[in-house]
Amino acid sequence: MTELSDAAYAKRLIGCLDLTELSDDRAADKADRLLEKARTPFGPVAAVCVWPDHVKRAAIAVRGTPIQIATVVNFPGGEEPWEQTQHDIRLALANGATEIDVVVDYRRGVEDPHAVTFSVRQVKDAAGGLPVKAILETGMLDDIDDMQLLAGAALTGGADFVKTSTGKVKTGATMEAAEALLDAIAAAGTGGLKVSGGVRGFAEAKAYADLAARKMGEAFVGPKTFRIGASSLLTDLVAVAGGEQSSATSGSGY
C-alpha cells in the first residue's frame, strides 16, 4: 500500500473497524460503553457489531452518523434452526440493523458446500439485500482448501464479506486464513474480507491490511471490502493515530 505514516495508517484502519461487543453476558452497560467510543477524534468506525438485544440502543446511539449497525445471527455455533435465525434477522432489521453477520454451518459445509450456499442465500434474502458477512470459523477448519471451499460457497450464496472467526474459539484470525479467504474472493471476483478473532494491536491490524492490499490492490482496503472486527483494538488505533506508541498485544476473542 502507498507509504503512510503510522498515524495516517491507524486513521485509515479506524474507518475499517467493526467495533464489537459480544460478551457472553450480553450486558447492556458494556454495549453502551462501546457505543460511546464509536465516534473517535479521527473519524467514526465503519460499524458497531452487537448482540441482537442491543441493536435498538445502537441505532439510537449512532443516529445521524455513517456508522453501520451490524448484529450476529446463528451465533456462535452455527447450528440454530432456520426459523430462529429468520426471526432474529427480522427483529434486528425492525430495530435498525443495517448489516448481518451469520455463522455458517462450517462442520457440515466442508462435506456439503451447497448447504452453505443455500443458507447464505436464505439469509441474504431475509436481510432484504443488506450486507451479509458469512463467518466461517476458520480456526476450526483443517486446512486452507477447506477455508477456500467454504468461502467460495458463501460468496456464491451472495455473501458480501467472508469473515474469519466468531472470536469464541481458541484460534481466531490468522494470516494463513486471511490469505485463503482473499484467494477465494479473487477467484469469485466479488466480496470483501472481515478479519476477526484476536486482533488487538496496530501492527497486527496493519499486517492484515497490507496483505489485502498486496493481493487485491490498495483500493480494497476500505470499509466496503475490508473490515476488522475487534473491541480493544480501537484503543491502540486511536493512540497511534494521535502519535503515541502502540502498546497492545495479540490475544484470543475480540
C-alpha positions in Angstrom: 0.0 0.0 0.0 1.1 3.6 -0.6 3.6 4.5 2.1 1.7 6.1 5.0 2.9 7.2 8.4 1.7 5.0 11.3 -0.6 7.8 12.4 -2.2 8.1 9.0 -2.5 4.3 8.6 -4.1 4.0 12.0 -6.7 6.6 11.0 -7.5 4.6 7.9 -7.9 1.4 9.9 -10.3 3.1 12.3 -12.6 3.7 9.3 -12.4 -0.1 8.6 -13.2 -1.2 12.1 -16.3 -3.1 13.2 -16.3 -2.1 16.8 -17.6 -5.2 18.6 -19.3 -6.1 21.9 -20.3 -9.7 22.0 -19.5 -10.6 25.6 -21.3 -13.8 26.8 -23.2 -12.0 29.5 -24.8 -9.6 26.9 -24.6 -6.8 29.4 -26.3 -3.6 28.2 -23.8 -1.4 30.1 -20.9 -2.9 28.1 -22.7 -2.2 24.8 -23.3 1.4 25.9 -19.6 1.9 26.8 -18.7 0.5 23.4 -21.1 2.8 21.6 -19.7 5.8 23.3 -16.4 5.1 21.6 -17.6 4.6 18.0 -17.0 8.3 17.1 -13.3 9.0 17.6 -11.3 12.2 17.2 -10.0 10.7 14.0 -13.4 9.8 12.5 -16.1 7.2 13.0 -15.6 3.4 12.9 -17.2 1.6 10.0 -19.7 -0.3 12.1 -20.7 -1.3 15.6 -21.4 -5.1 16.0 -23.6 -6.0 18.9 -26.0 -8.8 20.0 -29.5 -8.6 18.6 -30.7 -7.5 22.0 -28.7 -4.3 21.7 -29.5 -3.3 18.1 -32.1 -0.7 19.1 -29.8 1.1 21.5 -27.1 1.1 18.9 -29.4 2.6 16.3 -30.2 5.4 18.7 -26.5 5.9 19.7 -25.2 6.3 16.1 -28.2 8.1 14.6 -27.0 10.8 12.2 -23.6 9.2 11.5 -22.4 6.9 8.7 -21.7 4.1 11.2 -23.4 0.9 10.2 -25.2 -1.3 12.8 -24.2 -5.0 12.5 -25.6 -7.9 14.5 -24.9 -11.6 14.7 -27.3 -14.5 14.0 -26.9 -18.2 14.2 -24.1 -17.3 16.6 -21.8 -18.6 17.8 -22.3 -22.3 17.0 -23.8 -22.1 13.5 -26.4 -24.8 14.2 -29.6 -22.9 15.1 -32.8 -23.9 13.3 -33.5 -21.6 10.3 -36.8 -20.4 11.9 -34.8 -18.9 14.8 -32.3 -17.3 12.5 -35.0 -15.9 10.4 -36.8 -14.5 13.4 -33.6 -12.9 14.7 -32.9 -11.3 11.3 -36.5 -9.8 11.1 -36.3 -8.4 14.6 -32.8 -7.0 14.1 -33.9 -5.2 10.9 -37.0 -3.8 12.6 -34.8 -2.4 15.3 -32.4 -0.7 12.9 -29.7 -3.3 11.9 -28.0 -2.5 8.6 -25.6 -5.5 8.3 -26.0 -9.1 9.3 -23.1 -11.3 10.4 -24.1 -15.0 10.2 -22.2 -18.1 11.3 -22.4 -20.8 8.6 -22.5 -24.5 9.5 -18.8 -25.0 8.9 -18.9 -28.6 10.2 -21.4 -29.6 7.6 -20.1 -27.2 4.9 -16.9 -29.0 4.1 -18.8 -32.1 3.1 -21.7 -30.2 1.6 -20.7 -26.7 0.4 -24.0 -26.4 -1.4 -25.7 -26.3 2.1 -23.6 -23.2 2.9 -24.5 -21.6 -0.4 -28.2 -22.2 0.2 -28.1 -21.0 3.8 -26.3 -17.8 2.9 -28.8 -17.1 0.1 -31.6 -17.6 2.7 -30.0 -15.0 5.0 -29.3 -12.6 2.2 -33.0 -12.8 1.1 -34.3 -12.4 4.7 -32.0 -9.4 5.1 -33.6 -7.7 2.1 -30.4 -7.4 0.3 -28.5 -5.7 3.1 -24.8 -6.6 3.5 -24.2 -10.1 4.9 -20.9 -11.3 6.4 -20.5 -15.1 6.4 -18.5 -16.3 9.5 -16.5 -19.4 8.5 -14.8 -20.1 11.8 -11.5 -20.8 10.0 -9.8 -21.9 13.2 -12.0 -25.0 13.3 -11.1 -26.0 9.7 -8.4 -28.4 8.8 -6.6 -26.7 6.0 -6.7 -23.8 3.6 -8.5 -25.9 1.0 -11.4 -26.2 3.4 -11.3 -22.4 4.1 -11.4 -21.6 0.4 -14.2 -24.1 -0.3 -16.4 -22.6 2.4 -15.5 -19.1 1.4 -16.4 -19.8 -2.3 -19.6 -21.4 -1.3 -20.6 -18.4 0.9 -19.7 -15.9 -1.9 -21.8 -18.0 -4.4 -24.7 -17.6 -2.0 -24.4 -13.9 -2.1 -22.2 -13.1 1.0 -20.8 -9.6 0.8 -18.0 -10.5 3.1 -16.3 -13.7 4.3 -15.2 -13.5 7.9 -12.6 -15.5 9.7 -14.0 -16.1 13.2 -16.6 -15.6 15.9 -13.9 -14.8 18.4 -15.4 -17.6 20.6 -12.9 -20.4 19.7 -9.3 -20.9 20.6 -7.9 -20.0 17.1 -9.3 -16.8 15.7 -7.8 -14.8 12.8 -4.5 -15.9 11.2 -2.6 -14.6 8.3 -2.9 -18.0 6.6 -6.7 -17.9 6.9 -6.9 -14.3 5.7 -4.8 -15.2 2.6 -7.0 -18.2 1.9 -10.1 -16.1 2.1 -8.6 -13.4 -0.1 -7.7 -16.1 -2.7 -11.4 -17.2 -2.7 -12.6 -13.6 -3.1 -10.2 -13.2 -6.1 -11.4 -16.4 -7.6 -15.1 -15.4 -7.2 -14.4 -11.9 -8.5 -16.5 -10.4 -5.7 -16.7 -10.0 -2.0 -14.9 -8.5 0.9 -12.8 -9.8 3.9 -13.6 -9.3 7.6 -10.7 -10.3 9.9 -11.9 -11.1 13.4 -10.7 -13.0 16.4 -7.8 -11.8 18.5 -6.7 -8.7 16.6 -5.7 -6.2 19.3 -2.8 -4.1 18.1 -2.0 -1.7 15.3 0.9 -3.7 14.0 -1.2 -6.8 13.5 -4.1 -4.9 12.0 -1.7 -3.2 9.6 -0.3 -6.6 8.6 -3.7 -7.8 7.6 -4.4 -4.7 5.7 -1.0 -4.9 3.9 -1.8 -8.5 2.9 -5.1 -7.5 1.5 -3.6 -4.6 -0.4 -0.8 -6.8 -1.9 -3.3 -9.4 -3.1 -6.3 -7.3 -4.1 -5.0 -3.8 -4.7 -4.8 -0.8 -2.5 -8.4 0.3 -3.1 -9.6 -2.9 -1.5 -8.6 -1.6 1.9 -11.7 0.4 2.7 -14.9 -0.3 4.6 -16.8 -1.5 1.6 -14.5 -4.5 1.2 -12.2 -4.7 4.2 -13.2 -4.8 7.9 -11.5 -5.8 11.1 -13.9 -7.0 13.9 -12.5 -6.1 17.3 -13.1 -4.2 20.5 -9.8 -3.5 22.3 -8.1 -2.7 19.0 -9.7 0.7 18.8 -7.8 2.0 21.9 -4.5 1.1 20.2 -5.5 2.6 16.8 -6.6 5.9 18.5 -3.3 6.0 20.4 -1.2 5.5 17.2 -3.4 7.9 15.2 -2.6 10.5 17.9 1.1 10.0 17.6 1.6 7.7 20.5 3.4 4.3 20.6 1.4 1.1 20.2 1.2 -0.9 23.5 -1.2 -3.7 22.5 -0.6 -7.4 22.4 -2.4 -10.1 20.5 -4.8 -12.5 22.1 -8.0 -14.5 21.8 -11.5 -13.2 21.4 -12.3 -9.7 20.1 
